């Protein structure tokens, strides 16, 4: 690993791109795209003396632990057994929180093929491995499956306590109980026995349990109650009641240094979420803390370390919001604002004018955003003297730096083998749907040195969910990098039903599956044609999960703009999928009535365009039968249909690099050679 210690002033020159600036970009191979990132999941110890992360070694990953004052020395290497590492992070000085996963098969009334993830604590040499809470012995196969699929989660790392954390038990009859765990002795003390229908707890800055969400039903319908614990009586008292059919949000996202003041995330009476201060004792809303005119507010970042130099305990550091890169942060604390400004200058991070459009009102405004590379503060030490920094962008896989003592050290690049020049250019755009609604979208256009000037072959690539969204950072699924490097323009529409852009856009998708939601995607395809971005007759649709449903819908709707479609793990029968999953009043009232419209399976025998379908045999989110049913009927349509069942693949991620490569190769081959013949 090439490590260079650099001053801030010299860093911009020293980290110039390794790829020749004027050379024709190098097209990444399937093997390069399918590889694990060389280094990932980096974390800093609270004392700033060690860094931990995952390093790829072919099909496997190992944990590396470095000393921050001796980065040139060989790191400690920790390997796994039959399980594989998913993530690692420091939870205390000298202790790591590690998540591992593996395939899991268990026969109950049927064969359940899936994956399980487990959470362990280990030391920085990997000598002792412990689960924070040991589940009781299962008394039945059903309980064994339940325990295998569940996991303990950390509620509070107790940053000012060197030995303890708070953990929520994730299995058995005590599911949701809160325990204080001693990570040195692994003794546990239950501090909260949960009650039925409690959905989660929130601690204050002193790590006391102060708020929780509880689900229940009354004469009006299913609701979520926001409750606070009264310190005088220790009783939980309801302060807000939000009915799921209205999709109002009243969520506690933090506490001020005064534990009587909570920070509430709310969209009640609004199109977008805001954060305001709430006086618990007086039951009164106080000052509005944060509102963004175009994006949802999200999180409050507070200083939870009592030993932080120059920043008081409980000081507000910044606000998170759902901007183009999803989880963006607006730093408000002077120390963090100055740090970000210095890092941006040293790393040559620039912003560009971007026009924003509010889907709720149609209001336009011009602002400056990072449209290329951007920085993110990943982690920092308790004394605020050592920081981990990530730099990434739509065309730039993450690069990781250590900032300490006024110096930056380039630690590693996630994908040094991938030429950023082959990734094209991505920007936020807006286009009009046929009914006048403004639709945000992320448009990736190919590199003209590699692919020539447009219009290009193009792919409409809807996200999953559908209550999800895309972001404008590097696409780790490698779907967009694959298509862009193969000289295809890619449009990721944030169609009605997408979350985070506005309540109006979100709720406009209700009961419009395959109808107005699908029109939005088709209108995006037409917009690309009108803008001379896409070649008419050479547009495909590719999506996964709900995006796979969209591809099924595109294949059966008449008068479409697509030459072919690819459906990954798609829903083909919306009636059966929701009858299986939406079996409680909260799901039914929150989503079931929103899932209505075109049922692709009913039209599969009348499919209009060629289709490729792939699905994993370990998928428990969308059962593989959803693809099998559609393919069986589609074979009678007269259109060519390909079907690939991928062994040991779930609803993502891929268990092996070979499986990841198999999936990418199927997409690559179909778009470049198949698509009914001759490729897209």
N, C-alpha and C positions, 0 to 999 in steps of 0.2 A: 504494500500500500504506500503510495507516494505521499509523504507528509512534509509540508513546508510551513514554517512559522513566519508570518508576515506582519508587518505593521499595517494599520488601516490605510495609510497613504499609499503603500506599495501594492496592496492586494489587487486592485483593478487590473494592473498590468500583468501581475503574476498568474492570474487565473483566466487569461485569455483562452478562447476556445481552442481545443486541441485539433479540431478539424480545420483544414485549410479553408479560409474565408471564401475564396473565389473558385474552389474546385466544385465539380458537380457532386451533389450530395450522394452519400452512400446509402443504398436501400437496405434496410435491416432484413435479415433472414428470419424465418419462422423460429429457428432455435434462439436467436437473439431476443426476439420479442417474447418468447415463452419462458425465458430464464427468470429465476428469482432475481430481485434486485441484489446487486453485489453486497450492499450493506443496507439495513433497514432497522426500524424500531429502536432508534437510538434514544438513550435516556441518561440523565446526569444524576449522580448521587447527591443527596441534600447538602453534603459538605463540599461538593464541587471537586472531590479528589479522584473520582472514577467515572468512566463512561462505559455503558453496556450497550450492546446491539447485536443484531443477527447478521451473520455473514453467510452468503450462499456458497455451497460446495456441491455443485451439480444438482442432484435430486434432493440433497439434504441441506439443512441449515444448522449452524452451530452458534452458540453464544460466545461473543468476545467481550472481555473486560479489560479496559486500558486504565492506566494511571494518567491523569491529565498532566502531570508534571514530568512524564516520561513516555510520551507518545511514540518515540522512536523504538522503545523496547517492545519485545514480543508480548502480545496480550495473553491473558489467561483464556484458554479454550475449553468450553463446556459442551459436550455432545449429548445427544438424546438416544434413547433406546428405540423401541418399536413405535413410540409416538413421535410426532414431528412438532417442532417449534412453530408457533404462530406469532407470538409476541413476547417481549421482555421489557421490563422497566424496573428502575430502582424504586423500592417502597420504603426502605430505610437505609442508612449507611451500612454497607456490608451485606444487605439482603435484597434479593431480586424477586419480583412477581413475574411468573412465567405462565403462559398459556400454551398448552400442547393439544394436539388433536390426532385422531386415528379413525379408521373405519370401524363400524360397530354393527353386528348382525345379531338379532334376537328374534326368535319365533314366539309369538303369543298366539292370537287367533290367526295371524298371518306372519309372513317373514318380513321383518322390519329391517331394511338395509339403509343405513344412514351413516353419519359421522358424529362423534362426540368430542367435545372440548372440555379440558380440565385445567383448573387453576391451581398452581403450586407455588410455594415459597422455597427458595434455595439460597445458599450463601454464594459469595462471589467466586468460589472455586467449584461449586456444584457438588459438594460432598454430601449434604443432607437435603432431602426433598420431603416437604410436608404439605398436605392439604390444610388450609386454614381451619376447616371444620370437617371432621370425619362423619359422613352420613351413616345412619344406622343400617344394620344388615337388612336387605330387602326380604320381605316375607312372601313375595309372589313375583311372577315374571312381569306382570304389569308394573309393579312397583320398581322392579329392577330396570325396566325401560325408562320409567319416569326419572329415576335417579341418574341413569346414564345420560339422559338428555338435559338434565338441569346442572347448575353450577353455582357455587358461591360467588358473590360479587362484593367488591370493596365499596362500602358506603362512605368512609372517611379515612384518609391515611393518617390522621392525627399528626400533622406535620411538626408539632412542638413536643411530641411524646416520642422518645427514641425507641420504644419497645413495643407499642401497641398500635392496632388498627381496629376499625369497626367494620364488621362483615355481616352481610345479610345472607342467611342460609337459603339455599336454592332448591332443596328437595325434601320430601317427606312431609309428615303431618305438621312440622314446625316451619314450613315454607314461609319465608318472609320475616322470621325472627331475627333480631339484631343482637350480635355478639361482640364483646370486646375480646380480642385475641392477642395474647402475649406471643410475639414472634420469636422470642428467645427460648421460651419453655413450651410453647404451643398449648398452654392452658387457656380455657375459654370461660367467659362469664356472660350469661344472657342478660342483656340490659333492657330488652323490650320483647315481650311475647306479643306477636302480632295478632290482630283480629281479622275476622273473615272479610274479604274483599279489599283489604288495604293494598294499595298499588305501589307505594314507595315512600321513603322518608327523606327528609332534608335536615342537615345539621347546621347550627349557627357557627360563628367564627370560633367559639369556645368548644366546638365539637359536641355540643349538647343536641339531642333530638328535639327539634322545635316545630317541624311541619311535616305533614304527610298528605297523600291523596288517598281517597277511599271511594270505591265504586258502590253504587246502590241503585235501587229502583223505587219510585214513588208513583202516585197516581198520574203524574204528567209524563213519566218515562224514565229511562235510564239516565243517571247523572254521575258526575264526578264531583266529590266534595273536597274542598281545600280546608284542611284542619290545622289549627295551631295548638300546641301543648301549653296549657296555663301553668307557669312555674309555681304558682301559689298552691294549686290543687293537684297538679300533675295530670289533670284530665285533658282529653283531646276535645277541642271545641270547634264546631264548624263556623267558617267565616264566609265561604263562597260555595255556591252550588251551580254547576254548569251542566246543562242538559246536552247529551252527546249529539242529539239530532240538530242542535243549533250550531255545533262546532265552535262554541265559545271557549276561550282559553283563560284560565285563572291559575297560574302556576308560580310557585315560589322558586326563584332562581338564586337566592342568596340572602344574606343578612348583613346589615351594617355593623360597625363596631358597637353600636347600641343594639343589644339583642331584641329590643322591643320594635325595631324598625326592620321590616322585611322588604326585599325587592321583588315586586310582582311583575310577571310577564303576562300581558293581557291584550286581547283583541276585542273586548266587549264594547259594542257600539262603534267599532272601527273596522277599517279594511285591512290594516296591518297591525302586528303586535308592537306594543310599546313596553317600556319598563318604567314603573313608578315606585316611589317610596310608600310604604303602608305602615301606619301606626297600629300595631296589633291590639294594644290595650284599649285605644279609643275606637278601634274598628273604622279607621278613617284613611282615605287616600290622601297622601300628601303631595309633594312636588313630583312632576314628571321628570324622570331621570334621563331618559333617552327616547328619541323618536327619529326614525329615518323616513323621508318622504317617499322612497321608492322600494325599500326592502324591510323585511321583518327584523325587529330587534330579537336578540337571542340570549345572550349570557352576560353575566356580570363577573368581572375578574377582580378579586380582592387579594391584598397581601395577607397571607395566612401565616407567614413566618414572623416570630417575635424578635428574631435576631437579625432581621434585614437591615443592612446599613443604609441610613439616610431616608428610609421609607417607613412610616409608622405602621404598626400592626393594625390591620383593618382598613388601610387606605385603599381607595378605589384606584385600580391600575388601568382598566380599560373596559370597553363594552364590545361584545360580540354581536354581529348582525349577519343576515343571510344575503350577502352581496353576490356578485358574479362568481366569485371563487368559493361560494357557500359560507364557510365559517371564517368570516373576516373579523379583524379586530381593529377598533379605533382606540388607540392608546390615549389616555387622558392624564396619566401621571407624568410629571416633568422628567423623571429619571428614564422612564421607558420611552417617552417621546423623543428625548435626546439620543438614546441608544438607537432607536429605529432610524432616525435621521442620519446618524453617523454610519450605520451599516448600509443604508441605501446609497450614500455617497461613495463609500468604499467599494461596494459591489456593483456600482454603476447600474442601479435600478432606476429606470425612468418610467414616467407615466405619460399617457396620451389623452387628448380630448375624446370623450365618448358621450354620445347622446343617449340619455335614459328616457324611457317612456313608461308611465304608470298604467298598467292594464286596467286599473279600476276607473281612471278618470280620463285617460288619453293625454294627460299633461306631459309636456316635453321639458327637459332640462339638459344642459351640457355640463359635464364635470370632467375631472381627470381621474383616470384609473390606471393601474398597472395592467397593460394588455399583453406584455411579454413576461419576462421574469419578475418574480415577486419574492419577498422574504417573509419568513414566519419564525417567530421565537418559539422553539419547541420546548425548551426546558431551561431552568435556571437554578442556581444554588441558593441556599437559605440566606446567605449574606449578600446576594445580588451582585456578586463579583465575577461569576462564571456563567456563561450562557451557551446553549446549543442553538444553532441557527440553520434553517433549511432555506435553500433558494431553488425555486422551480417555476415552471411556466407551461403553457399548453404544448409547446414544442420542446421543453427542457425537462428531462427527468430530474428528480431532486438531487441536489448537491448539499453536503452537510459540512458545517464549520463549527469550530470551537472558538469562542471569544472569551479571552481571559487576560487580565493584566494589560489591557490596551492592545492586544495582538489577536489576530485571527489565524486559525489553523485550518487548512482544508483537510478534512478527515477522509472523505470518500465521495464518489459519485455513484448513484444508484445503478445507472445503466451506462457505464463509460463506453460500451460497445455500440451504442445507438447514436447515430449522427443526428443532432437536432435539426440540421438543414433539411432532412428528409421528412420532417413532421409537418411542414406547411405552416400556415398562418391561421390563427383562430381569433375571432372577434365576436362580441355581443352585437346582435342585430335584432331588429323588430320588423314584423310584416303584418299586414292586415288580413284577418280571416274574412271569409265571404260575408259574414254578418257585421263586420266592422270592428270586431274585438282585436286589440293589439296583442300579438303573440311574440313574446321574447324567444330568442333562439341563439344557439352558438353555432357559428358557421366556420368550418375549417376548409380552407382552400389549399390546393397543392402548391409546392414550390415550383415556380415557373422555370428555374434553371434545370430542374429534373423533368418536369412534365410539360413544359411549354405553356403558352397563354391559354386561358379559358375561352369558351366554355369547356368543362370537363365532364366525364362520366360522374355520376353523383349518387349518393345514398342518403335517404331520409332515415334517421337512426333514433327512434323514440326511446325514452328511458322506461324503467320498470316502475312498479307501484300499483296504480298510477299516481298515488299520492306521494310522489317523489319529485326529484328534479336533478338536473345536471349542474356541473360547475365548470369553470373555465381554467382549471389547472390541468396538470398532466394526467392523462387517462390511463390509470394503472391496469385496467382491463385489457389494454392493448388493442381494443377494437378500432378506436379512432386512429391511433398511430399506424395500424395495419393498413387501413383503407386510404389514409392520406399519403402514405409512402408508396402506395400502388396507384397514385395519380387520380384519386377520386375525391371530389368535393363531398363533405359530410355536413349535413344539417341536423342538429339536435334540437327539435322544437320543444318549447316549454308549453305544450298544448293545454287547453282548458282541462282542469282536473289536476294539474301540477301544483305542488305545494310551494309555499314561501314567497311567491311573487305578488300575490294579493288574494284577499278572501274572494273577491269577485271572480278571478280567474280560477281559483280552486273550486268553488262551488258551481261554476258554469259547466263543469264536467259531469254533474250529477245525472245519472240515467241517460248519458249520451255516449255510451260505449259503442264504438263502430259507427257513430252518427256524427254529431258535431265535433266530438273529440277526434274522429278520423278525418273530418273535413279540414281541421286545423293542420294536420300533417300533409294532406293533399295540397292545401293552399300554400304550404311551405315549398312543396315541390314545384308548383306553378310559379311561385315567386323567384325561385332559383332560375327557372327558364326565362322569365321576364327580365331578370337582372343579368342575363348572359353568363350565368355561373354554371348551369347544368345544360347538357346536351339533350334536347327532346328525344324521347325514345330510348334513352340510356340512363334511366333512373331506377334504382332498386330501393326496397325497404328492408331494413334489417333491425330486429329488436329481440330482446331477451325478457322473459317473464311477461309482465304486461306488454312490453315491447314485442314479445312473441305473439301475444294476442293481436296486436296491431298489424303484424305481418300476415297472420291468418286472415284478418279482416280485409287487408289490402288485396289478398289473393282472390277474394270472392266478390268484392264490390265491383259493379259494372263501371265502364268508362273511366278506368283508372289511368294514371300517368306512369305506371311502373312496368318495366320489362319483366321483372321477377321479384321474388321476396325470399327472405330467410327468417324462419321462426325458431328461436332458441328457447326451449323450456316454456313454450307458450300455453296460455289458457285457450282452449277451443270451445269448451262448453261452460259458459258462465253460470248456467243454472246448477250444474252438479258441483262445480268448484266451491260456490258459496254455500250450498247446502251442507257441504262437508265441514267448512271452516267456521261459518258464522252461526254458531249454535248457542251463543249466549246473548242476552239483551243488549249488551254494550256494543258488540260487533254488529248485531242486527240493526240497531237504531243509528249507529254511527256511519255504517258503510253499506249494509245490504241493499237499502233502497236506492243507493247511488249507482249500484251495479245493474244496469239494465240497458237494453239496446240490441244491437246485432249479436246473434249467437252464431259464430262462424261454422260450428259443426253442422248446423241445419243447412248450410249452403255449400258444404265441402264438395259435394258431387257436381256442383256447377262452377268449380274453380276456373278463373279467367286467365291466369298467368302461371308460368312455371314457379315451383316452390321447392326450397330445401328446408328440411326440418331436422333439428338435432335436440337431444334430450338426454339427461343423465339418469342412470338407473338407480342412483341413491338420492334422488330429489324427493324431499318430503314437503317442500313448499308447494310445488305444482307437480302432482303425480304424473309419471311418464305416460299413463293411459290417456291423458289429455292430448298428447301428440299422436299416440297410436290410433285413437278413434278418428282423428281428422285425416290422417294419412290413408287409413283403410277406405274411407269414403271418397277421398280426393283421387284415388287411383281410377275411379270411374268417370272422372271429369274430362278425360281426353288430353289433359295437360300433364307435362312431365313433372313428377314429384320424387324427390330424393328423401330418404329417411335414414338417420344415423343415431342409433342408441349408443351412448358413450358409457362404457363400463367404469365404475368407481368414480363417477362424477355426480355431484349433488347440484344444488342451486348456486354453485360457485362457493368458494374458489376451487381450483383444480388440486387434486391430491398429489399428483406428480407433474413434473415438467413435460413428460411425454403426453399426458392427458391435455394439459394446456396447449401444447403444440398441435395435438390432434384437432382440437376445437378451432384454433386459428387457421390451420391448414384447410379444414373444410370450408371456412368462410372465404379464404383466399382463392382456393380452387374454383369455388362456385361463382364468385364475382369476376374472376379473370378468364375462366374457361367454360363455365356452365351457363347458368341463367337462361336455359332453353337452347343453348348452343352458341359457341363463339365468345362467351363472356358478356359482361355488361356492355 
